[in-house]
Amino acid sequence: QRVFSSRTPKNDAKSNLLSGKGSVIDRKHELILQANKNTVNAGLKAAAAEDSHKIWAKILVNPGNPDENQAAEDLPYIL
């Protein structure tokens, strides 16, 4: 299920990456980052065309207890 950006031709053309919702694990939600096959960026479009289901990154977030410090700590491992 897509979380961001909403699925429209206009959004798909300008969004290089998509964020989707994965499993719920211990009351935390898994967010999945994937390349957008409809982007105008040629490199990402080619990567997505090769494997549109490839997961580039995953993170678990707790929507009931956001922790900015944990997000800042996790971010370098995602990127």
Gaussian input, Z-matrix of N, CA and C with variables (Angstrom, degrees):
# hf/3-21g

backbone

0 1
 N
 C     1     B1
 C     2     B2     1     A1
 N     3     B3     2     A2     1     D1
 C     4     B4     3     A3     2     D2
 C     5     B5     4     A4     3     D3
 N     6     B6     5     A5     4     D4
 C     7     B7     6     A6     5     D5
 C     8     B8     7     A7     6     D6
 N     9     B9     8     A8     7     D7
 C    10    B10     9     A9     8     D8
 C    11    B11    10    A10     9     D9
 N    12    B12    11    A11    10    D10
 C    13    B13    12    A12    11    D11
 C    14    B14    13    A13    12    D12
 N    15    B15    14    A14    13    D13
 C    16    B16    15    A15    14    D14
 C    17    B17    16    A16    15    D15
 N    18    B18    17    A17    16    D16
 C    19    B19    18    A18    17    D17
 C    20    B20    19    A19    18    D18
 N    21    B21    20    A20    19    D19
 C    22    B22    21    A21    20    D20
 C    23    B23    22    A22    21    D21
 N    24    B24    23    A23    22    D22
 C    25    B25    24    A24    23    D23
 C    26    B26    25    A25    24    D24
 N    27    B27    26    A26    25    D25
 C    28    B28    27    A27    26    D26
 C    29    B29    28    A28    27    D27
 N    30    B30    29    A29    28    D28
 C    31    B31    30    A30    29    D29
 C    32    B32    31    A31    30    D30
 N    33    B33    32    A32    31    D31
 C    34    B34    33    A33    32    D32
 C    35    B35    34    A34    33    D33
 N    36    B36    35    A35    34    D34
 C    37    B37    36    A36    35    D35
 C    38    B38    37    A37    36    D36
 N    39    B39    38    A38    37    D37
 C    40    B40    39    A39    38    D38
 C    41    B41    40    A40    39    D39
 N    42    B42    41    A41    40    D40
 C    43    B43    42    A42    41    D41
 C    44    B44    43    A43    42    D42
 N    45    B45    44    A44    43    D43
 C    46    B46    45    A45    44    D44
 C    47    B47    46    A46    45    D45
 N    48    B48    47    A47    46    D46
 C    49    B49    48    A48    47    D47
 C    50    B50    49    A49    48    D48
 N    51    B51    50    A50    49    D49
 C    52    B52    51    A51    50    D50
 C    53    B53    52    A52    51    D51
 N    54    B54    53    A53    52    D52
 C    55    B55    54    A54    53    D53
 C    56    B56    55    A55    54    D54
 N    57    B57    56    A56    55    D55
 C    58    B58    57    A57    56    D56
 C    59    B59    58    A58    57    D57
 N    60    B60    59    A59    58    D58
 C    61    B61    60    A60    59    D59
 C    62    B62    61    A61    60    D60
 N    63    B63    62    A62    61    D61
 C    64    B64    63    A63    62    D62
 C    65    B65    64    A64    63    D63
 N    66    B66    65    A65    64    D64
 C    67    B67    66    A66    65    D65
 C    68    B68    67    A67    66    D66
 N    69    B69    68    A68    67    D67
 C    70    B70    69    A69    68    D68
 C    71    B71    70    A70    69    D69
 N    72    B72    71    A71    70    D70
 C    73    B73    72    A72    71    D71
 C    74    B74    73    A73    72    D72
 N    75    B75    74    A74    73    D73
 C    76    B76    75    A75    74    D74
 C    77    B77    76    A76    75    D75
 N    78    B78    77    A77    76    D76
 C    79    B79    78    A78    77    D77
 C    80    B80    79    A79    78    D78
 N    81    B81    80    A80    79    D79
 C    82    B82    81    A81    80    D80
 C    83    B83    82    A82    81    D81
 N    84    B84    83    A83    82    D82
 C    85    B85    84    A84    83    D83
 C    86    B86    85    A85    84    D84
 N    87    B87    86    A86    85    D85
 C    88    B88    87    A87    86    D86
 C    89    B89    88    A88    87    D87
 N    90    B90    89    A89    88    D88
 C    91    B91    90    A90    89    D89
 C    92    B92    91    A91    90    D90
 N    93    B93    92    A92    91    D91
 C    94    B94    93    A93    92    D92
 C    95    B95    94    A94    93    D93
 N    96    B96    95    A95    94    D94
 C    97    B97    96    A96    95    D95
 C    98    B98    97    A97    96    D96
 N    99    B99    98    A98    97    D97
 C   100   B100    99    A99    98    D98
 C   101   B101   100   A100    99    D99
 N   102   B102   101   A101   100   D100
 C   103   B103   102   A102   101   D101
 C   104   B104   103   A103   102   D102
 N   105   B105   104   A104   103   D103
 C   106   B106   105   A105   104   D104
 C   107   B107   106   A106   105   D105
 N   108   B108   107   A107   106   D106
 C   109   B109   108   A108   107   D107
 C   110   B110   109   A109   108   D108
 N   111   B111   110   A110   109   D109
 C   112   B112   111   A111   110   D110
 C   113   B113   112   A112   111   D111
 N   114   B114   113   A113   112   D112
 C   115   B115   114   A114   113   D113
 C   116   B116   115   A115   114   D114
 N   117   B117   116   A116   115   D115
 C   118   B118   117   A117   116   D116
 C   119   B119   118   A118   117   D117
 N   120   B120   119   A119   118   D118
 C   121   B121   120   A120   119   D119
 C   122   B122   121   A121   120   D120
 N   123   B123   122   A122   121   D121
 C   124   B124   123   A123   122   D122
 C   125   B125   124   A124   123   D123
 N   126   B126   125   A125   124   D124
 C   127   B127   126   A126   125   D125
 C   128   B128   127   A127   126   D126
 N   129   B129   128   A128   127   D127
 C   130   B130   129   A129   128   D128
 C   131   B131   130   A130   129   D129
 N   132   B132   131   A131   130   D130
 C   133   B133   132   A132   131   D131
 C   134   B134   133   A133   132   D132
 N   135   B135   134   A134   133   D133
 C   136   B136   135   A135   134   D134
 C   137   B137   136   A136   135   D135
 N   138   B138   137   A137   136   D136
 C   139   B139   138   A138   137   D137
 C   140   B140   139   A139   138   D138
 N   141   B141   140   A140   139   D139
 C   142   B142   141   A141   140   D140
 C   143   B143   142   A142   141   D141
 N   144   B144   143   A143   142   D142
 C   145   B145   144   A144   143   D143
 C   146   B146   145   A145   144   D144
 N   147   B147   146   A146   145   D145
 C   148   B148   147   A147   146   D146
 C   149   B149   148   A148   147   D147
 N   150   B150   149   A149   148   D148
 C   151   B151   150   A150   149   D149
 C   152   B152   151   A151   150   D150
 N   153   B153   152   A152   151   D151
 C   154   B154   153   A153   152   D152
 C   155   B155   154   A154   153   D153
 N   156   B156   155   A155   154   D154
 C   157   B157   156   A156   155   D155
 C   158   B158   157   A157   156   D156
 N   159   B159   158   A158   157   D157
 C   160   B160   159   A159   158   D158
 C   161   B161   160   A160   159   D159
 N   162   B162   161   A161   160   D160
 C   163   B163   162   A162   161   D161
 C   164   B164   163   A163   162   D162
 N   165   B165   164   A164   163   D163
 C   166   B166   165   A165   164   D164
 C   167   B167   166   A166   165   D165
 N   168   B168   167   A167   166   D166
 C   169   B169   168   A168   167   D167
 C   170   B170   169   A169   168   D168
 N   171   B171   170   A170   169   D169
 C   172   B172   171   A171   170   D170
 C   173   B173   172   A172   171   D171
 N   174   B174   173   A173   172   D172
 C   175   B175   174   A174   173   D173
 C   176   B176   175   A175   174   D174
 N   177   B177   176   A176   175   D175
 C   178   B178   177   A177   176   D176
 C   179   B179   178   A178   177   D177
 N   180   B180   179   A179   178   D178
 C   181   B181   180   A180   179   D179
 C   182   B182   181   A181   180   D180
 N   183   B183   182   A182   181   D181
 C   184   B184   183   A183   182   D182
 C   185   B185   184   A184   183   D183
 N   186   B186   185   A185   184   D184
 C   187   B187   186   A186   185   D185
 C   188   B188   187   A187   186   D186
 N   189   B189   188   A188   187   D187
 C   190   B190   189   A189   188   D188
 C   191   B191   190   A190   189   D189
 N   192   B192   191   A191   190   D190
 C   193   B193   192   A192   191   D191
 C   194   B194   193   A193   192   D192
 N   195   B195   194   A194   193   D193
 C   196   B196   195   A195   194   D194
 C   197   B197   196   A196   195   D195
 N   198   B198   197   A197   196   D196
 C   199   B199   198   A198   197   D197
 C   200   B200   199   A199   198   D198
 N   201   B201   200   A200   199   D199
 C   202   B202   201   A201   200   D200
 C   203   B203   202   A202   201   D201
 N   204   B204   203   A203   202   D202
 C   205   B205   204   A204   203   D203
 C   206   B206   205   A205   204   D204
 N   207   B207   206   A206   205   D205
 C   208   B208   207   A207   206   D206
 C   209   B209   208   A208   207   D207
 N   210   B210   209   A209   208   D208
 C   211   B211   210   A210   209   D209
 C   212   B212   211   A211   210   D210
 N   213   B213   212   A212   211   D211
 C   214   B214   213   A213   212   D212
 C   215   B215   214   A214   213   D213
 N   216   B216   215   A215   214   D214
 C   217   B217   216   A216   215   D215
 C   218   B218   217   A217   216   D216
 N   219   B219   218   A218   217   D217
 C   220   B220   219   A219   218   D218
 C   221   B221   220   A220   219   D219
 N   222   B222   221   A221   220   D220
 C   223   B223   222   A222   221   D221
 C   224   B224   223   A223   222   D222
 N   225   B225   224   A224   223   D223
 C   226   B226   225   A225   224   D224
 C   227   B227   226   A226   225   D225
 N   228   B228   227   A227   226   D226
 C   229   B229   228   A228   227   D227
 C   230   B230   229   A229   228   D228
 N   231   B231   230   A230   229   D229
 C   232   B232   231   A231   230   D230
 C   233   B233   232   A232   231   D231
 N   234   B234   233   A233   232   D232
 C   235   B235   234   A234   233   D233
 C   236   B236   235   A235   234   D234

   B1=1.4475
   B2=1.5197
   B3=1.3194
   B4=1.4543
   B5=1.5176
   B6=1.3320
   B7=1.4586
   B8=1.5231
   B9=1.3349
   B10=1.4622
   B11=1.5118
   B12=1.1736
   B13=1.4572
   B14=1.5213
   B15=1.3220
   B16=1.4630
   B17=1.5273
   B18=1.3040
   B19=1.4582
   B20=1.5244
   B21=1.3203
   B22=1.4627
   B23=1.5259
   B24=1.3247
   B25=1.4654
   B26=1.5304
   B27=1.3288
   B28=1.4681
   B29=1.5270
   B30=1.3285
   B31=1.4635
   B32=1.5225
   B33=1.3207
   B34=1.4590
   B35=1.5242
   B36=1.3157
   B37=1.4589
   B38=1.5233
   B39=1.3278
   B40=1.4698
   B41=1.5260
   B42=1.3224
   B43=1.4631
   B44=1.5172
   B45=1.3222
   B46=1.4605
   B47=1.5206
   B48=1.3291
   B49=1.4569
   B50=1.5151
   B51=1.3179
   B52=1.4595
   B53=1.5142
   B54=1.3076
   B55=1.4551
   B56=1.5195
   B57=1.3151
   B58=1.4526
   B59=1.5145
   B60=1.3242
   B61=1.4587
   B62=1.5173
   B63=1.3281
   B64=1.4564
   B65=1.5148
   B66=1.2973
   B67=1.4622
   B68=1.5231
   B69=1.3200
   B70=1.4599
   B71=1.5241
   B72=1.3321
   B73=1.4583
   B74=1.5241
   B75=1.3186
   B76=1.4741
   B77=1.5302
   B78=1.3116
   B79=1.4641
   B80=1.5297
   B81=1.3095
   B82=1.4639
   B83=1.5245
   B84=1.3164
   B85=1.4600
   B86=1.5250
   B87=1.3113
   B88=1.4528
   B89=1.5277
   B90=1.3343
   B91=1.4603
   B92=1.5197
   B93=1.3200
   B94=1.4612
   B95=1.5255
   B96=1.3327
   B97=1.4559
   B98=1.5249
   B99=1.3514
   B100=1.4612
   B101=1.5227
   B102=1.3258
   B103=1.4634
   B104=1.5237
   B105=1.3212
   B106=1.4598
   B107=1.5272
   B108=1.3209
   B109=1.4707
   B110=1.5238
   B111=1.3153
   B112=1.4690
   B113=1.5251
   B114=1.3222
   B115=1.4520
   B116=1.5300
   B117=1.3172
   B118=1.4614
   B119=1.5300
   B120=1.3292
   B121=1.4577
   B122=1.5319
   B123=1.3282
   B124=1.4674
   B125=1.5282
   B126=1.3265
   B127=1.4604
   B128=1.5176
   B129=1.3249
   B130=1.4621
   B131=1.5243
   B132=1.3149
   B133=1.4698
   B134=1.5309
   B135=1.3319
   B136=1.4634
   B137=1.5278
   B138=1.3353
   B139=1.4665
   B140=1.5254
   B141=1.3135
   B142=1.4667
   B143=1.5239
   B144=1.3303
   B145=1.4653
   B146=1.5288
   B147=1.3220
   B148=1.4657
   B149=1.5278
   B150=1.3403
   B151=1.4704
   B152=1.5245
   B153=1.3279
   B154=1.4683
   B155=1.5206
   B156=1.3252
   B157=1.4643
   B158=1.5260
   B159=1.3298
   B160=1.4639
   B161=1.5270
   B162=1.3136
   B163=1.4616
   B164=1.5192
   B165=1.3297
   B166=1.4580
   B167=1.5193
   B168=1.3277
   B169=1.4657
   B170=1.5207
   B171=1.3445
   B172=1.4670
   B173=1.5216
   B174=1.3157
   B175=1.4549
   B176=1.5221
   B177=1.3123
   B178=1.4627
   B179=1.5187
   B180=1.3237
   B181=1.4661
   B182=1.5214
   B183=1.3067
   B184=1.4568
   B185=1.5232
   B186=1.3306
   B187=1.4654
   B188=1.5231
   B189=1.3235
   B190=1.4592
   B191=1.5085
   B192=1.3309
   B193=1.4550
   B194=1.5294
   B195=1.3292
   B196=1.4597
   B197=1.5297
   B198=1.3034
   B199=1.4556
   B200=1.5281
   B201=1.3296
   B202=1.4597
   B203=1.5221
   B204=1.3255
   B205=1.4614
   B206=1.5249
   B207=1.3178
   B208=1.4620
   B209=1.5219
   B210=1.3171
   B211=1.4654
   B212=1.5249
   B213=1.3259
   B214=1.4628
   B215=1.5291
   B216=1.3237
   B217=1.4639
   B218=1.5302
   B219=1.3305
   B220=1.4640
   B221=1.5235
   B222=1.3137
   B223=1.4627
   B224=1.5263
   B225=1.3358
   B226=1.4724
   B227=1.5275
   B228=1.3327
   B229=1.4624
   B230=1.5209
   B231=1.3187
   B232=1.4632
   B233=1.5140
   B234=1.3233
   B235=1.4557
   B236=1.5011
   A1=108.23
   A2=116.79
   A3=121.38
   A4=110.54
   A5=115.22
   A6=121.62
   A7=109.71
   A8=116.82
   A9=122.01
   A10=107.78
   A11=122.95
   A12=132.10
   A13=109.56
   A14=116.00
   A15=118.37
   A16=109.59
   A17=116.51
   A18=122.45
   A19=111.19
   A20=115.36
   A21=121.93
   A22=107.21
   A23=119.17
   A24=120.04
   A25=112.56
   A26=117.47
   A27=121.08
   A28=110.51
   A29=117.31
   A30=120.40
   A31=111.36
   A32=117.10
   A33=120.01
   A34=111.68
   A35=117.85
   A36=120.91
   A37=111.84
   A38=117.54
   A39=119.31
   A40=114.04
   A41=118.55
   A42=121.17
   A43=109.89
   A44=115.97
   A45=119.93
   A46=112.23
   A47=115.49
   A48=120.71
   A49=110.39
   A50=115.75
   A51=122.19
   A52=108.95
   A53=115.63
   A54=121.48
   A55=107.26
   A56=115.55
   A57=120.73
   A58=111.23
   A59=115.52
   A60=121.14
   A61=109.12
   A62=114.94
   A63=120.69
   A64=110.51
   A65=115.99
   A66=122.75
   A67=111.94
   A68=115.26
   A69=121.85
   A70=106.10
   A71=115.51
   A72=121.86
   A73=108.38
   A74=117.39
   A75=121.88
   A76=111.60
   A77=116.90
   A78=124.96
   A79=113.85
   A80=116.94
   A81=121.51
   A82=107.61
   A83=115.52
   A84=121.26
   A85=109.68
   A86=114.90
   A87=120.92
   A88=108.51
   A89=116.58
   A90=121.63
   A91=107.92
   A92=115.67
   A93=122.38
   A94=109.07
   A95=116.15
   A96=122.37
   A97=108.91
   A98=116.06
   A99=121.87
   A100=109.77
   A101=116.27
   A102=121.34
   A103=109.32
   A104=115.67
   A105=122.02
   A106=109.35
   A107=117.08
   A108=120.43
   A109=113.20
   A110=118.17
   A111=121.33
   A112=113.07
   A113=117.85
   A114=121.26
   A115=111.12
   A116=116.58
   A117=120.36
   A118=111.04
   A119=118.16
   A120=122.81
   A121=108.73
   A122=116.51
   A123=121.04
   A124=113.03
   A125=117.39
   A126=120.56
   A127=112.71
   A128=116.15
   A129=119.88
   A130=111.68
   A131=115.57
   A132=119.25
   A133=110.44
   A134=116.45
   A135=120.67
   A136=110.88
   A137=116.72
   A138=120.47
   A139=110.58
   A140=116.67
   A141=120.57
   A142=111.13
   A143=117.02
   A144=120.07
   A145=110.58
   A146=116.18
   A147=120.90
   A148=110.92
   A149=116.10
   A150=120.76
   A151=108.28
   A152=116.84
   A153=121.10
   A154=112.96
   A155=117.60
   A156=120.57
   A157=112.65
   A158=116.96
   A159=120.49
   A160=110.00
   A161=115.56
   A162=121.44
   A163=107.82
   A164=116.28
   A165=121.60
   A166=111.47
   A167=116.59
   A168=120.39
   A169=109.18
   A170=115.06
   A171=122.34
   A172=108.09
   A173=115.44
   A174=120.69
   A175=107.99
   A176=116.68
   A177=122.19
   A178=108.31
   A179=116.42
   A180=120.94
   A181=108.93
   A182=114.77
   A183=121.47
   A184=107.39
   A185=118.24
   A186=120.30
   A187=113.09
   A188=117.65
   A189=120.68
   A190=113.40
   A191=117.44
   A192=120.85
   A193=109.14
   A194=117.59
   A195=119.73
   A196=110.71
   A197=116.56
   A198=122.54
   A199=108.20
   A200=116.72
   A201=121.00
   A202=111.69
   A203=117.36
   A204=119.93
   A205=111.17
   A206=117.27
   A207=120.73
   A208=110.31
   A209=117.30
   A210=120.89
   A211=110.19
   A212=117.36
   A213=121.18
   A214=110.77
   A215=116.84
   A216=121.94
   A217=111.06
   A218=117.46
   A219=122.30
   A220=113.11
   A221=118.12
   A222=122.32
   A223=114.08
   A224=120.92
   A225=118.78
   A226=113.58
   A227=118.18
   A228=120.68
   A229=111.42
   A230=116.64
   A231=121.08
   A232=110.06
   A233=116.01
   A234=120.44
   A235=109.30
   D1=126.90
   D2=-177.87
   D3=-75.37
   D4=135.44
   D5=177.30
   D6=-100.52
   D7=-45.08
   D8=-178.64
   D9=-150.34
   D10=143.79
   D11=-15.03
   D12=-82.19
   D13=161.80
   D14=-179.34
   D15=-62.86
   D16=149.46
   D17=-172.89
   D18=-81.57
   D19=91.02
   D20=173.02
   D21=-137.40
   D22=154.13
   D23=178.88
   D24=-56.38
   D25=-39.64
   D26=-179.45
   D27=-64.75
   D28=-46.88
   D29=179.88
   D30=-66.65
   D31=-41.11
   D32=-179.07
   D33=-63.36
   D34=-37.62
   D35=-179.05
   D36=-65.10
   D37=-35.59
   D38=-176.38
   D39=-98.81
   D40=-7.01
   D41=179.14
   D42=-99.42
   D43=119.58
   D44=179.17
   D45=-76.79
   D46=-34.31
   D47=-175.83
   D48=-125.61
   D49=153.21
   D50=177.98
   D51=-116.70
   D52=146.08
   D53=175.00
   D54=-113.76
   D55=127.25
   D56=-179.53
   D57=-124.53
   D58=159.59
   D59=179.20
   D60=-93.51
   D61=129.53
   D62=177.19
   D63=-101.82
   D64=-139.59
   D65=-177.97
   D66=-78.04
   D67=163.84
   D68=169.89
   D69=-102.71
   D70=121.83
   D71=-176.43
   D72=-125.16
   D73=117.00
   D74=-178.76
   D75=51.12
   D76=45.93
   D77=-179.82
   D78=64.90
   D79=13.02
   D80=174.77
   D81=-107.42
   D82=144.99
   D83=-178.33
   D84=-98.42
   D85=133.54
   D86=177.92
   D87=-87.16
   D88=126.51
   D89=173.78
   D90=-107.65
   D91=135.57
   D92=-174.94
   D93=-119.28
   D94=133.56
   D95=179.52
   D96=-107.20
   D97=127.69
   D98=-179.88
   D99=-135.45
   D100=156.21
   D101=175.73
   D102=-73.31
   D103=146.98
   D104=-179.80
   D105=-95.69
   D106=117.10
   D107=-177.63
   D108=-72.51
   D109=-9.53
   D110=179.80
   D111=-105.03
   D112=11.62
   D113=-179.86
   D114=-71.83
   D115=161.43
   D116=175.38
   D117=-85.38
   D118=-13.25
   D119=178.34
   D120=-70.41
   D121=114.93
   D122=-173.18
   D123=-62.58
   D124=-40.53
   D125=-178.72
   D126=-65.02
   D127=-46.98
   D128=179.03
   D129=-69.32
   D130=-35.36
   D131=177.88
   D132=-62.44
   D133=-41.40
   D134=178.80
   D135=-66.38
   D136=-41.68
   D137=179.13
   D138=-63.68
   D139=-42.10
   D140=179.64
   D141=-69.31
   D142=-35.03
   D143=178.74
   D144=-65.88
   D145=-32.73
   D146=178.59
   D147=-68.59
   D148=-40.74
   D149=179.33
   D150=-156.39
   D151=90.63
   D152=-175.74
   D153=-70.86
   D154=-12.25
   D155=-179.91
   D156=-101.32
   D157=2.30
   D158=-179.12
   D159=-62.95
   D160=132.27
   D161=177.27
   D162=-93.22
   D163=121.06
   D164=-178.76
   D165=-89.01
   D166=-30.11
   D167=179.32
   D168=-160.76
   D169=153.43
   D170=175.05
   D171=-136.39
   D172=148.53
   D173=174.52
   D174=-148.48
   D175=147.73
   D176=174.19
   D177=-100.84
   D178=130.50
   D179=177.51
   D180=-125.14
   D181=147.27
   D182=178.13
   D183=-107.70
   D184=99.33
   D185=-176.54
   D186=-64.70
   D187=-21.77
   D188=179.97
   D189=-84.58
   D190=-12.92
   D191=-177.67
   D192=-149.76
   D193=72.95
   D194=-179.12
   D195=-64.99
   D196=135.32
   D197=-179.06
   D198=-125.15
   D199=99.62
   D200=-177.09
   D201=-62.13
   D202=-35.57
   D203=179.48
   D204=-64.96
   D205=-40.44
   D206=178.57
   D207=-66.98
   D208=-39.35
   D209=178.19
   D210=-61.94
   D211=-44.06
   D212=179.10
   D213=-64.30
   D214=-35.44
   D215=178.77
   D216=-70.07
   D217=-39.16
   D218=-177.82
   D219=-77.12
   D220=-28.43
   D221=-171.74
   D222=-54.87
   D223=-46.32
   D224=-179.45
   D225=-59.89
   D226=-28.72
   D227=-179.88
   D228=-76.05
   D229=-25.15
   D230=179.81
   D231=-78.33
   D232=-45.08
   D233=-176.60
   D234=-83.63

